[in-house]
Amino acid sequence: MWYIFSMLAPTPDTLAAAARLLLDGGVVVIPTDTVYGIAAHPARAQAVARIRTIKGRPTNKPIALLAADIEAVTAFGATLPPAARRLAAAYWPGALTLVLPCRGDACEGFRVPNHDAVRSLLAACGGTLRVTSANLSGSMPATTAVDALRDVGLEADLVIDGGVSPGGVASTVVQVDANGAVTVLRECAIPASEILHAAGVANPTHFPLPPSA
């Protein structure tokens, strides 16, 4: 359990401190190119569980990963079929979350953010972090550190204040299965029509679900 709280700008020293916290099992609120997120190291199960408690997030709802680059995605165990590689080439870094086959029958959601400071933090933490939007489940995503602080930040160990999130909306979520079938699970920052065109597949599936917290 952490007891020291602070909200700091994303300087090299702050990012180094955030990496240490995360590697030690802490929880950190971070800015991204879409909305603010609350992060934990994927190897720290108690920290990931703590995010769920802070947000009031159901245990059966997966938490996606932010990745420093596509190499970090494959290093985590994900497979990128050709359609997924086309989408990654078109939209990473950016506001696209790809749900990919990962480690046998499992699947995981990955996104490479278009945010230099966050990618530096990810690299310092080994390449990936579990990150979900920094708001209470069912509430609007936070686009400023103040918004994130109000909802979940007081329960975190550190809030990194990167100003207003430039995107302001959540990422579009697309699943590409092992056979290359493409399904738009959540249409948000990137229109589904663009995604399906960039994927280059003849018979995609589109389920335009609302943004999820």
HELIX and SHEET records of a PDB file:
HELIX    1   1 PRO A   12  LEU A   23  1                                  12    
HELIX    2   2 ALA A   45  LYS A   55  1                                  11    
HELIX    3   3 ILE A   70  ALA A   75  1                                   6    
HELIX    4   4 PRO A   82  TYR A   91  1                                  10    
HELIX    5   5 ASP A  116  ALA A  124  1                                   9    
HELIX    6   6 ALA A  145  ASP A  151  1                                   7    
HELIX    7   7 GLY A  153  GLU A  155  5                                   3    
HELIX    8   8 ALA A  192  ALA A  199  1                                   8    
SHEET    1   A11 MET A   7  LEU A   8  0                                        
SHEET    2   A11 LEU A 158  ILE A 160  1                                        
SHEET    3   A11 VAL A  28  ILE A  30  1                                        
SHEET    4   A11 GLY A  37  ALA A  40 -1                                        
SHEET    5   A11 THR A 128  SER A 133 -1                                        
SHEET    6   A11 LEU A  65  ALA A  67 -1                                        
SHEET    7   A11 CYS A 107  ARG A 111  1                                        
SHEET    8   A11 LEU A  96  PRO A 101 -1                                        
SHEET    9   A11 THR A 172  VAL A 176  1                                        
SHEET   10   A11 VAL A 182  ARG A 186 -1                                        
SHEET   11   A11 THR A 205  LEU A 209  1                                        
END                                                                             
